[in-house]
Amino acid sequence: MNKTWYRAAPGVEWVNGARVPDDGRVQLTAFEASYDLSLGRISPEPGDEEAPATPSKGRGRAAKVVE
């Protein structure tokens, strides 16, 4: 899971169940950040967007043919 740095809005002391450090920066996955982002409590730090992980190319499951 990729994590991205976010900046807490002024006055926000808790994000994702953890206290916000004095510098106001928190590192979260997209899922962890989704709730606080929707409320405007955090915002992504400029230039810190990470590319999503590329899925592995494993063996696919064979389709079962039903006749």
CHARMM internal coordinates of N, CA and C (Angstrom, degrees):
IC EDIT
DIST 1 N 1 CA 1.4522
DIST 1 CA 1 C 1.5214
ANGL 1 N 1 CA 1 C 109.37
DIST 1 C 2 N 1.3012
ANGL 1 CA 1 C 2 N 114.80
DIHE 1 N 1 CA 1 C 2 N 128.18
DIST 2 N 2 CA 1.4553
ANGL 1 C 2 N 2 CA 119.77
DIHE 1 CA 1 C 2 N 2 CA 178.74
DIST 2 CA 2 C 1.5170
ANGL 2 N 2 CA 2 C 109.44
DIHE 1 C 2 N 2 CA 2 C -82.47
DIST 2 C 3 N 1.3107
ANGL 2 CA 2 C 3 N 115.17
DIHE 2 N 2 CA 2 C 3 N 140.73
DIST 3 N 3 CA 1.4651
ANGL 2 C 3 N 3 CA 120.44
DIHE 2 CA 2 C 3 N 3 CA 176.24
DIST 3 CA 3 C 1.5150
ANGL 3 N 3 CA 3 C 108.98
DIHE 2 C 3 N 3 CA 3 C -114.91
DIST 3 C 4 N 1.3123
ANGL 3 CA 3 C 4 N 115.32
DIHE 3 N 3 CA 3 C 4 N 147.12
DIST 4 N 4 CA 1.4577
ANGL 3 C 4 N 4 CA 123.07
DIHE 3 CA 3 C 4 N 4 CA -179.39
DIST 4 CA 4 C 1.5253
ANGL 4 N 4 CA 4 C 108.45
DIHE 3 C 4 N 4 CA 4 C -125.40
DIST 4 C 5 N 1.3220
ANGL 4 CA 4 C 5 N 115.72
DIHE 4 N 4 CA 4 C 5 N 149.16
DIST 5 N 5 CA 1.4639
ANGL 4 C 5 N 5 CA 120.13
DIHE 4 CA 4 C 5 N 5 CA 177.07
DIST 5 CA 5 C 1.5237
ANGL 5 N 5 CA 5 C 109.92
DIHE 4 C 5 N 5 CA 5 C -82.66
DIST 5 C 6 N 1.3093
ANGL 5 CA 5 C 6 N 115.89
DIHE 5 N 5 CA 5 C 6 N 137.46
DIST 6 N 6 CA 1.4587
ANGL 5 C 6 N 6 CA 123.77
DIHE 5 CA 5 C 6 N 6 CA 177.16
DIST 6 CA 6 C 1.5179
ANGL 6 N 6 CA 6 C 108.91
DIHE 5 C 6 N 6 CA 6 C -127.19
DIST 6 C 7 N 1.3203
ANGL 6 CA 6 C 7 N 115.35
DIHE 6 N 6 CA 6 C 7 N 154.50
DIST 7 N 7 CA 1.4655
ANGL 6 C 7 N 7 CA 121.92
DIHE 6 CA 6 C 7 N 7 CA 177.54
DIST 7 CA 7 C 1.5207
ANGL 7 N 7 CA 7 C 107.54
DIHE 6 C 7 N 7 CA 7 C -110.41
DIST 7 C 8 N 1.3266
ANGL 7 CA 7 C 8 N 116.78
DIHE 7 N 7 CA 7 C 8 N 126.31
DIST 8 N 8 CA 1.4623
ANGL 7 C 8 N 8 CA 121.72
DIHE 7 CA 7 C 8 N 8 CA 178.30
DIST 8 CA 8 C 1.5290
ANGL 8 N 8 CA 8 C 109.21
DIHE 7 C 8 N 8 CA 8 C -75.52
DIST 8 C 9 N 1.3259
ANGL 8 CA 8 C 9 N 115.56
DIHE 8 N 8 CA 8 C 9 N 143.13
DIST 9 N 9 CA 1.4635
ANGL 8 C 9 N 9 CA 120.99
DIHE 8 CA 8 C 9 N 9 CA 177.34
DIST 9 CA 9 C 1.5335
ANGL 9 N 9 CA 9 C 109.16
DIHE 8 C 9 N 9 CA 9 C -67.40
DIST 9 C 10 N 1.3272
ANGL 9 CA 9 C 10 N 117.63
DIHE 9 N 9 CA 9 C 10 N 154.68
DIST 10 N 10 CA 1.4636
ANGL 9 C 10 N 10 CA 120.14
DIHE 9 CA 9 C 10 N 10 CA 178.07
DIST 10 CA 10 C 1.5358
ANGL 10 N 10 CA 10 C 111.09
DIHE 9 C 10 N 10 CA 10 C -55.69
DIST 10 C 11 N 1.3218
ANGL 10 CA 10 C 11 N 115.43
DIHE 10 N 10 CA 10 C 11 N 134.77
DIST 11 N 11 CA 1.4584
ANGL 10 C 11 N 11 CA 121.00
DIHE 10 CA 10 C 11 N 11 CA 178.34
DIST 11 CA 11 C 1.5195
ANGL 11 N 11 CA 11 C 114.36
DIHE 10 C 11 N 11 CA 11 C 89.71
DIST 11 C 12 N 1.3244
ANGL 11 CA 11 C 12 N 118.28
DIHE 11 N 11 CA 11 C 12 N -10.68
DIST 12 N 12 CA 1.4657
ANGL 11 C 12 N 12 CA 121.31
DIHE 11 CA 11 C 12 N 12 CA 178.67
DIST 12 CA 12 C 1.5279
ANGL 12 N 12 CA 12 C 107.88
DIHE 11 C 12 N 12 CA 12 C -82.89
DIST 12 C 13 N 1.3280
ANGL 12 CA 12 C 13 N 116.15
DIHE 12 N 12 CA 12 C 13 N 120.35
DIST 13 N 13 CA 1.4565
ANGL 12 C 13 N 13 CA 121.02
DIHE 12 CA 12 C 13 N 13 CA -177.15
DIST 13 CA 13 C 1.5271
ANGL 13 N 13 CA 13 C 113.17
DIHE 12 C 13 N 13 CA 13 C -104.03
DIST 13 C 14 N 1.3441
ANGL 13 CA 13 C 14 N 117.62
DIHE 13 N 13 CA 13 C 14 N -21.73
DIST 14 N 14 CA 1.4581
ANGL 13 C 14 N 14 CA 121.84
DIHE 13 CA 13 C 14 N 14 CA -177.60
DIST 14 CA 14 C 1.5197
ANGL 14 N 14 CA 14 C 109.75
DIHE 13 C 14 N 14 CA 14 C -130.60
DIST 14 C 15 N 1.3317
ANGL 14 CA 14 C 15 N 116.40
DIHE 14 N 14 CA 14 C 15 N 136.29
DIST 15 N 15 CA 1.4662
ANGL 14 C 15 N 15 CA 122.72
DIHE 14 CA 14 C 15 N 15 CA 175.71
DIST 15 CA 15 C 1.5188
ANGL 15 N 15 CA 15 C 107.51
DIHE 14 C 15 N 15 CA 15 C -139.04
DIST 15 C 16 N 1.3240
ANGL 15 CA 15 C 16 N 116.01
DIHE 15 N 15 CA 15 C 16 N 129.71
DIST 16 N 16 CA 1.4610
ANGL 15 C 16 N 16 CA 121.84
DIHE 15 CA 15 C 16 N 16 CA 178.03
DIST 16 CA 16 C 1.5242
ANGL 16 N 16 CA 16 C 112.46
DIHE 15 C 16 N 16 CA 16 C 54.24
DIST 16 C 17 N 1.3215
ANGL 16 CA 16 C 17 N 117.02
DIHE 16 N 16 CA 16 C 17 N 36.38
DIST 17 N 17 CA 1.4552
ANGL 16 C 17 N 17 CA 121.90
DIHE 16 CA 16 C 17 N 17 CA 176.90
DIST 17 CA 17 C 1.5090
ANGL 17 N 17 CA 17 C 115.62
DIHE 16 C 17 N 17 CA 17 C 79.59
DIST 17 C 18 N 1.3170
ANGL 17 CA 17 C 18 N 117.99
DIHE 17 N 17 CA 17 C 18 N 8.25
DIST 18 N 18 CA 1.4639
ANGL 17 C 18 N 18 CA 121.54
DIHE 17 CA 17 C 18 N 18 CA -179.88
DIST 18 CA 18 C 1.5255
ANGL 18 N 18 CA 18 C 109.78
DIHE 17 C 18 N 18 CA 18 C -128.17
DIST 18 C 19 N 1.3235
ANGL 18 CA 18 C 19 N 115.05
DIHE 18 N 18 CA 18 C 19 N 148.43
DIST 19 N 19 CA 1.4556
ANGL 18 C 19 N 19 CA 120.38
DIHE 18 CA 18 C 19 N 19 CA 178.74
DIST 19 CA 19 C 1.5256
ANGL 19 N 19 CA 19 C 110.02
DIHE 18 C 19 N 19 CA 19 C -67.18
DIST 19 C 20 N 1.3144
ANGL 19 CA 19 C 20 N 116.54
DIHE 19 N 19 CA 19 C 20 N 138.41
DIST 20 N 20 CA 1.4636
ANGL 19 C 20 N 20 CA 122.43
DIHE 19 CA 19 C 20 N 20 CA 178.29
DIST 20 CA 20 C 1.5279
ANGL 20 N 20 CA 20 C 108.24
DIHE 19 C 20 N 20 CA 20 C -76.70
DIST 20 C 21 N 1.3404
ANGL 20 CA 20 C 21 N 118.11
DIHE 20 N 20 CA 20 C 21 N 129.62
DIST 21 N 21 CA 1.4714
ANGL 20 C 21 N 21 CA 120.39
DIHE 20 CA 20 C 21 N 21 CA 177.82
DIST 21 CA 21 C 1.5341
ANGL 21 N 21 CA 21 C 111.57
DIHE 20 C 21 N 21 CA 21 C -62.40
DIST 21 C 22 N 1.3173
ANGL 21 CA 21 C 22 N 115.90
DIHE 21 N 21 CA 21 C 22 N 165.42
DIST 22 N 22 CA 1.4655
ANGL 21 C 22 N 22 CA 121.27
DIHE 21 CA 21 C 22 N 22 CA -178.40
DIST 22 CA 22 C 1.5218
ANGL 22 N 22 CA 22 C 113.09
DIHE 21 C 22 N 22 CA 22 C -58.15
DIST 22 C 23 N 1.3510
ANGL 22 CA 22 C 23 N 117.54
DIHE 22 N 22 CA 22 C 23 N -30.73
DIST 23 N 23 CA 1.4644
ANGL 22 C 23 N 23 CA 119.30
DIHE 22 CA 22 C 23 N 23 CA -179.37
DIST 23 CA 23 C 1.5345
ANGL 23 N 23 CA 23 C 112.46
DIHE 22 C 23 N 23 CA 23 C -79.23
DIST 23 C 24 N 1.3348
ANGL 23 CA 23 C 24 N 117.53
DIHE 23 N 23 CA 23 C 24 N -7.72
DIST 24 N 24 CA 1.4663
ANGL 23 C 24 N 24 CA 121.09
DIHE 23 CA 23 C 24 N 24 CA 176.18
DIST 24 CA 24 C 1.5147
ANGL 24 N 24 CA 24 C 114.95
DIHE 23 C 24 N 24 CA 24 C 79.46
DIST 24 C 25 N 1.3276
ANGL 24 CA 24 C 25 N 117.93
DIHE 24 N 24 CA 24 C 25 N 6.83
DIST 25 N 25 CA 1.4673
ANGL 24 C 25 N 25 CA 121.79
DIHE 24 CA 24 C 25 N 25 CA -177.95
DIST 25 CA 25 C 1.5258
ANGL 25 N 25 CA 25 C 110.11
DIHE 24 C 25 N 25 CA 25 C -101.36
DIST 25 C 26 N 1.3286
ANGL 25 CA 25 C 26 N 115.65
DIHE 25 N 25 CA 25 C 26 N 135.18
DIST 26 N 26 CA 1.4579
ANGL 25 C 26 N 26 CA 121.30
DIHE 25 CA 25 C 26 N 26 CA 175.70
DIST 26 CA 26 C 1.5222
ANGL 26 N 26 CA 26 C 108.27
DIHE 25 C 26 N 26 CA 26 C -132.34
DIST 26 C 27 N 1.3174
ANGL 26 CA 26 C 27 N 116.19
DIHE 26 N 26 CA 26 C 27 N 148.07
DIST 27 N 27 CA 1.4651
ANGL 26 C 27 N 27 CA 120.81
DIHE 26 CA 26 C 27 N 27 CA 179.48
DIST 27 CA 27 C 1.5252
ANGL 27 N 27 CA 27 C 107.70
DIHE 26 C 27 N 27 CA 27 C -113.40
DIST 27 C 28 N 1.3400
ANGL 27 CA 27 C 28 N 115.79
DIHE 27 N 27 CA 27 C 28 N 119.82
DIST 28 N 28 CA 1.4497
ANGL 27 C 28 N 28 CA 121.54
DIHE 27 CA 27 C 28 N 28 CA -173.93
DIST 28 CA 28 C 1.5233
ANGL 28 N 28 CA 28 C 111.40
DIHE 27 C 28 N 28 CA 28 C -137.38
DIST 28 C 29 N 1.3389
ANGL 28 CA 28 C 29 N 115.76
DIHE 28 N 28 CA 28 C 29 N 157.19
DIST 29 N 29 CA 1.4577
ANGL 28 C 29 N 29 CA 120.22
DIHE 28 CA 28 C 29 N 29 CA 169.62
DIST 29 CA 29 C 1.5251
ANGL 29 N 29 CA 29 C 107.27
DIHE 28 C 29 N 29 CA 29 C -77.29
DIST 29 C 30 N 1.3113
ANGL 29 CA 29 C 30 N 116.77
DIHE 29 N 29 CA 29 C 30 N 167.73
DIST 30 N 30 CA 1.4648
ANGL 29 C 30 N 30 CA 120.57
DIHE 29 CA 29 C 30 N 30 CA 178.67
DIST 30 CA 30 C 1.5256
ANGL 30 N 30 CA 30 C 110.45
DIHE 29 C 30 N 30 CA 30 C -60.89
DIST 30 C 31 N 1.3279
ANGL 30 CA 30 C 31 N 117.54
DIHE 30 N 30 CA 30 C 31 N -38.76
DIST 31 N 31 CA 1.4617
ANGL 30 C 31 N 31 CA 121.05
DIHE 30 CA 30 C 31 N 31 CA 179.35
DIST 31 CA 31 C 1.5255
ANGL 31 N 31 CA 31 C 111.01
DIHE 30 C 31 N 31 CA 31 C -66.02
DIST 31 C 32 N 1.3366
ANGL 31 CA 31 C 32 N 117.25
DIHE 31 N 31 CA 31 C 32 N -45.08
DIST 32 N 32 CA 1.4582
ANGL 31 C 32 N 32 CA 121.33
DIHE 31 CA 31 C 32 N 32 CA 179.88
DIST 32 CA 32 C 1.5265
ANGL 32 N 32 CA 32 C 111.33
DIHE 31 C 32 N 32 CA 32 C -62.43
DIST 32 C 33 N 1.3269
ANGL 32 CA 32 C 33 N 117.07
DIHE 32 N 32 CA 32 C 33 N -35.03
DIST 33 N 33 CA 1.4600
ANGL 32 C 33 N 33 CA 121.74
DIHE 32 CA 32 C 33 N 33 CA -176.11
DIST 33 CA 33 C 1.5182
ANGL 33 N 33 CA 33 C 113.61
DIHE 32 C 33 N 33 CA 33 C -82.79
DIST 33 C 34 N 1.3209
ANGL 33 CA 33 C 34 N 118.47
DIHE 33 N 33 CA 33 C 34 N -18.77
DIST 34 N 34 CA 1.4672
ANGL 33 C 34 N 34 CA 121.60
DIHE 33 CA 33 C 34 N 34 CA -169.58
DIST 34 CA 34 C 1.5337
ANGL 34 N 34 CA 34 C 113.55
DIHE 33 C 34 N 34 CA 34 C -55.97
DIST 34 C 35 N 1.3212
ANGL 34 CA 34 C 35 N 119.01
DIHE 34 N 34 CA 34 C 35 N -43.63
DIST 35 N 35 CA 1.4600
ANGL 34 C 35 N 35 CA 121.07
DIHE 34 CA 34 C 35 N 35 CA -177.71
DIST 35 CA 35 C 1.5349
ANGL 35 N 35 CA 35 C 110.97
DIHE 34 C 35 N 35 CA 35 C -65.97
DIST 35 C 36 N 1.3263
ANGL 35 CA 35 C 36 N 116.60
DIHE 35 N 35 CA 35 C 36 N -51.41
DIST 36 N 36 CA 1.4646
ANGL 35 C 36 N 36 CA 119.85
DIHE 35 CA 35 C 36 N 36 CA -178.07
DIST 36 CA 36 C 1.5257
ANGL 36 N 36 CA 36 C 111.77
DIHE 35 C 36 N 36 CA 36 C -66.93
DIST 36 C 37 N 1.3352
ANGL 36 CA 36 C 37 N 117.74
DIHE 36 N 36 CA 36 C 37 N -32.45
DIST 37 N 37 CA 1.4631
ANGL 36 C 37 N 37 CA 120.45
DIHE 36 CA 36 C 37 N 37 CA 174.67
DIST 37 CA 37 C 1.5302
ANGL 37 N 37 CA 37 C 110.72
DIHE 36 C 37 N 37 CA 37 C -63.49
DIST 37 C 38 N 1.3419
ANGL 37 CA 37 C 38 N 116.31
DIHE 37 N 37 CA 37 C 38 N -41.91
DIST 38 N 38 CA 1.4653
ANGL 37 C 38 N 38 CA 119.64
DIHE 37 CA 37 C 38 N 38 CA -177.79
DIST 38 CA 38 C 1.5232
ANGL 38 N 38 CA 38 C 111.74
DIHE 37 C 38 N 38 CA 38 C -65.44
DIST 38 C 39 N 1.3269
ANGL 38 CA 38 C 39 N 117.35
DIHE 38 N 38 CA 38 C 39 N -25.20
DIST 39 N 39 CA 1.4650
ANGL 38 C 39 N 39 CA 121.65
DIHE 38 CA 38 C 39 N 39 CA 178.44
DIST 39 CA 39 C 1.5257
ANGL 39 N 39 CA 39 C 112.93
DIHE 38 C 39 N 39 CA 39 C -92.25
DIST 39 C 40 N 1.3388
ANGL 39 CA 39 C 40 N 116.65
DIHE 39 N 39 CA 39 C 40 N -5.01
DIST 40 N 40 CA 1.4645
ANGL 39 C 40 N 40 CA 120.20
DIHE 39 CA 39 C 40 N 40 CA -179.26
DIST 40 CA 40 C 1.5187
ANGL 40 N 40 CA 40 C 113.03
DIHE 39 C 40 N 40 CA 40 C 76.27
DIST 40 C 41 N 1.3263
ANGL 40 CA 40 C 41 N 117.13
DIHE 40 N 40 CA 40 C 41 N 18.97
DIST 41 N 41 CA 1.4704
ANGL 40 C 41 N 41 CA 121.54
DIHE 40 CA 40 C 41 N 41 CA -178.61
DIST 41 CA 41 C 1.5272
ANGL 41 N 41 CA 41 C 112.09
DIHE 40 C 41 N 41 CA 41 C -81.74
DIST 41 C 42 N 1.3464
ANGL 41 CA 41 C 42 N 116.80
DIHE 41 N 41 CA 41 C 42 N -22.23
DIST 42 N 42 CA 1.4640
ANGL 41 C 42 N 42 CA 121.80
DIHE 41 CA 41 C 42 N 42 CA 178.05
DIST 42 CA 42 C 1.5217
ANGL 42 N 42 CA 42 C 108.82
DIHE 41 C 42 N 42 CA 42 C -137.97
DIST 42 C 43 N 1.3304
ANGL 42 CA 42 C 43 N 115.31
DIHE 42 N 42 CA 42 C 43 N 161.97
DIST 43 N 43 CA 1.4624
ANGL 42 C 43 N 43 CA 120.80
DIHE 42 CA 42 C 43 N 43 CA 175.14
DIST 43 CA 43 C 1.5254
ANGL 43 N 43 CA 43 C 107.72
DIHE 42 C 43 N 43 CA 43 C -144.04
DIST 43 C 44 N 1.3394
ANGL 43 CA 43 C 44 N 116.92
DIHE 43 N 43 CA 43 C 44 N 147.63
DIST 44 N 44 CA 1.4713
ANGL 43 C 44 N 44 CA 119.20
DIHE 43 CA 43 C 44 N 44 CA 179.47
DIST 44 CA 44 C 1.5166
ANGL 44 N 44 CA 44 C 110.76
DIHE 43 C 44 N 44 CA 44 C -64.06
DIST 44 C 45 N 1.3149
ANGL 44 CA 44 C 45 N 115.23
DIHE 44 N 44 CA 44 C 45 N 143.48
DIST 45 N 45 CA 1.4593
ANGL 44 C 45 N 45 CA 119.63
DIHE 44 CA 44 C 45 N 45 CA 175.84
DIST 45 CA 45 C 1.5207
ANGL 45 N 45 CA 45 C 108.26
DIHE 44 C 45 N 45 CA 45 C -75.53
DIST 45 C 46 N 1.3266
ANGL 45 CA 45 C 46 N 118.03
DIHE 45 N 45 CA 45 C 46 N 135.55
DIST 46 N 46 CA 1.4679
ANGL 45 C 46 N 46 CA 120.46
DIHE 45 CA 45 C 46 N 46 CA -178.98
DIST 46 CA 46 C 1.5262
ANGL 46 N 46 CA 46 C 111.82
DIHE 45 C 46 N 46 CA 46 C -59.62
DIST 46 C 47 N 1.3321
ANGL 46 CA 46 C 47 N 115.32
DIHE 46 N 46 CA 46 C 47 N 135.99
DIST 47 N 47 CA 1.4524
ANGL 46 C 47 N 47 CA 120.68
DIHE 46 CA 46 C 47 N 47 CA 176.20
DIST 47 CA 47 C 1.5162
ANGL 47 N 47 CA 47 C 114.95
DIHE 46 C 47 N 47 CA 47 C 80.09
DIST 47 C 48 N 1.3348
ANGL 47 CA 47 C 48 N 118.18
DIHE 47 N 47 CA 47 C 48 N 3.22
DIST 48 N 48 CA 1.4546
ANGL 47 C 48 N 48 CA 119.34
DIHE 47 CA 47 C 48 N 48 CA -177.75
DIST 48 CA 48 C 1.5220
ANGL 48 N 48 CA 48 C 112.56
DIHE 47 C 48 N 48 CA 48 C -109.86
DIST 48 C 49 N 1.3236
ANGL 48 CA 48 C 49 N 117.62
DIHE 48 N 48 CA 48 C 49 N 15.38
DIST 49 N 49 CA 1.4536
ANGL 48 C 49 N 49 CA 119.24
DIHE 48 CA 48 C 49 N 49 CA 179.14
DIST 49 CA 49 C 1.5196
ANGL 49 N 49 CA 49 C 108.53
DIHE 48 C 49 N 49 CA 49 C -71.02
DIST 49 C 50 N 1.3168
ANGL 49 CA 49 C 50 N 116.54
DIHE 49 N 49 CA 49 C 50 N 128.16
DIST 50 N 50 CA 1.4556
ANGL 49 C 50 N 50 CA 120.84
DIHE 49 CA 49 C 50 N 50 CA 179.57
DIST 50 CA 50 C 1.5173
ANGL 50 N 50 CA 50 C 109.65
DIHE 49 C 50 N 50 CA 50 C -100.20
DIST 50 C 51 N 1.3171
ANGL 50 CA 50 C 51 N 115.52
DIHE 50 N 50 CA 50 C 51 N 148.85
DIST 51 N 51 CA 1.4610
ANGL 50 C 51 N 51 CA 119.98
DIHE 50 CA 50 C 51 N 51 CA 176.81
DIST 51 CA 51 C 1.5224
ANGL 51 N 51 CA 51 C 108.70
DIHE 50 C 51 N 51 CA 51 C -72.08
DIST 51 C 52 N 1.3187
ANGL 51 CA 51 C 52 N 117.56
DIHE 51 N 51 CA 51 C 52 N 143.53
DIST 52 N 52 CA 1.4634
ANGL 51 C 52 N 52 CA 119.06
DIHE 51 CA 51 C 52 N 52 CA 178.33
DIST 52 CA 52 C 1.5245
ANGL 52 N 52 CA 52 C 110.69
DIHE 51 C 52 N 52 CA 52 C -65.08
DIST 52 C 53 N 1.3103
ANGL 52 CA 52 C 53 N 114.92
DIHE 52 N 52 CA 52 C 53 N 152.92
DIST 53 N 53 CA 1.4608
ANGL 52 C 53 N 53 CA 119.77
DIHE 52 CA 52 C 53 N 53 CA 179.46
DIST 53 CA 53 C 1.5240
ANGL 53 N 53 CA 53 C 109.55
DIHE 52 C 53 N 53 CA 53 C -64.79
DIST 53 C 54 N 1.3164
ANGL 53 CA 53 C 54 N 115.91
DIHE 53 N 53 CA 53 C 54 N 141.71
DIST 54 N 54 CA 1.4578
ANGL 53 C 54 N 54 CA 119.08
DIHE 53 CA 53 C 54 N 54 CA 178.52
DIST 54 CA 54 C 1.5172
ANGL 54 N 54 CA 54 C 108.19
DIHE 53 C 54 N 54 CA 54 C -83.98
DIST 54 C 55 N 1.3262
ANGL 54 CA 54 C 55 N 117.27
DIHE 54 N 54 CA 54 C 55 N 132.69
DIST 55 N 55 CA 1.4648
ANGL 54 C 55 N 55 CA 118.80
DIHE 54 CA 54 C 55 N 55 CA -179.84
DIST 55 CA 55 C 1.5220
ANGL 55 N 55 CA 55 C 110.85
DIHE 54 C 55 N 55 CA 55 C -68.01
DIST 55 C 56 N 1.3181
ANGL 55 CA 55 C 56 N 115.28
DIHE 55 N 55 CA 55 C 56 N 147.74
DIST 56 N 56 CA 1.4635
ANGL 55 C 56 N 56 CA 118.89
DIHE 55 CA 55 C 56 N 56 CA 178.46
DIST 56 CA 56 C 1.5172
ANGL 56 N 56 CA 56 C 109.39
DIHE 55 C 56 N 56 CA 56 C -72.86
DIST 56 C 57 N 1.3055
ANGL 56 CA 56 C 57 N 114.87
DIHE 56 N 56 CA 56 C 57 N 151.77
DIST 57 N 57 CA 1.4559
ANGL 56 C 57 N 57 CA 119.68
DIHE 56 CA 56 C 57 N 57 CA -179.96
DIST 57 CA 57 C 1.5203
ANGL 57 N 57 CA 57 C 108.34
DIHE 56 C 57 N 57 CA 57 C -101.74
DIST 57 C 58 N 1.3061
ANGL 57 CA 57 C 58 N 115.32
DIHE 57 N 57 CA 57 C 58 N 76.08
DIST 58 N 58 CA 1.4550
ANGL 57 C 58 N 58 CA 120.07
DIHE 57 CA 57 C 58 N 58 CA 178.96
DIST 58 CA 58 C 1.5177
ANGL 58 N 58 CA 58 C 110.57
DIHE 57 C 58 N 58 CA 58 C -84.48
DIST 58 C 59 N 1.2986
ANGL 58 CA 58 C 59 N 115.32
DIHE 58 N 58 CA 58 C 59 N -177.37
DIST 59 N 59 CA 1.4560
ANGL 58 C 59 N 59 CA 119.95
DIHE 58 CA 58 C 59 N 59 CA 177.30
DIST 59 CA 59 C 1.5141
ANGL 59 N 59 CA 59 C 108.72
DIHE 58 C 59 N 59 CA 59 C -69.11
DIST 59 C 60 N 1.2720
ANGL 59 CA 59 C 60 N 116.82
DIHE 59 N 59 CA 59 C 60 N 130.89
DIST 60 N 60 CA 1.4693
ANGL 59 C 60 N 60 CA 120.59
DIHE 59 CA 59 C 60 N 60 CA 176.83
DIST 60 CA 60 C 1.5183
ANGL 60 N 60 CA 60 C 110.18
DIHE 59 C 60 N 60 CA 60 C -76.54
DIST 60 C 61 N 1.2890
ANGL 60 CA 60 C 61 N 116.36
DIHE 60 N 60 CA 60 C 61 N 163.89
DIST 61 N 61 CA 1.4677
ANGL 60 C 61 N 61 CA 120.56
DIHE 60 CA 60 C 61 N 61 CA 176.52
DIST 61 CA 61 C 1.5181
ANGL 61 N 61 CA 61 C 108.54
DIHE 60 C 61 N 61 CA 61 C -85.14
DIST 61 C 62 N 1.2955
ANGL 61 CA 61 C 62 N 115.46
DIHE 61 N 61 CA 61 C 62 N 135.40
DIST 62 N 62 CA 1.4546
ANGL 61 C 62 N 62 CA 120.38
DIHE 61 CA 61 C 62 N 62 CA 178.57
DIST 62 CA 62 C 1.5206
ANGL 62 N 62 CA 62 C 109.56
DIHE 61 C 62 N 62 CA 62 C -71.17
DIST 62 C 63 N 1.3067
ANGL 62 CA 62 C 63 N 116.21
DIHE 62 N 62 CA 62 C 63 N 138.53
DIST 63 N 63 CA 1.4532
ANGL 62 C 63 N 63 CA 120.45
DIHE 62 CA 62 C 63 N 63 CA 178.85
DIST 63 CA 63 C 1.5099
ANGL 63 N 63 CA 63 C 109.81
DIHE 62 C 63 N 63 CA 63 C -76.05
DIST 63 C 64 N 1.3117
ANGL 63 CA 63 C 64 N 115.82
DIHE 63 N 63 CA 63 C 64 N 139.32
DIST 64 N 64 CA 1.4537
ANGL 63 C 64 N 64 CA 120.68
DIHE 63 CA 63 C 64 N 64 CA 177.98
DIST 64 CA 64 C 1.5140
ANGL 64 N 64 CA 64 C 107.97
DIHE 63 C 64 N 64 CA 64 C -91.45
DIST 64 C 65 N 1.3061
ANGL 64 CA 64 C 65 N 116.03
DIHE 64 N 64 CA 64 C 65 N 123.35
DIST 65 N 65 CA 1.4593
ANGL 64 C 65 N 65 CA 120.91
DIHE 64 CA 64 C 65 N 65 CA -178.52
DIST 65 CA 65 C 1.5174
ANGL 65 N 65 CA 65 C 108.60
DIHE 64 C 65 N 65 CA 65 C -90.50
DIST 65 C 66 N 1.3211
ANGL 65 CA 65 C 66 N 115.81
DIHE 65 N 65 CA 65 C 66 N 122.87
DIST 66 N 66 CA 1.4642
ANGL 65 C 66 N 66 CA 120.69
DIHE 65 CA 65 C 66 N 66 CA 178.40
DIST 66 CA 66 C 1.5152
ANGL 66 N 66 CA 66 C 108.08
DIHE 65 C 66 N 66 CA 66 C -110.42
DIST 66 C 67 N 1.3302
ANGL 66 CA 66 C 67 N 116.82
DIHE 66 N 66 CA 66 C 67 N 124.24
DIST 67 N 67 CA 1.4560
ANGL 66 C 67 N 67 CA 120.40
DIHE 66 CA 66 C 67 N 67 CA -179.88
DIST 67 CA 67 C 1.4985
ANGL 67 N 67 CA 67 C 111.11
DIHE 66 C 67 N 67 CA 67 C -113.64
END
COOR INIT
IC SEED 1 N 1 CA 1 C
IC BUILD
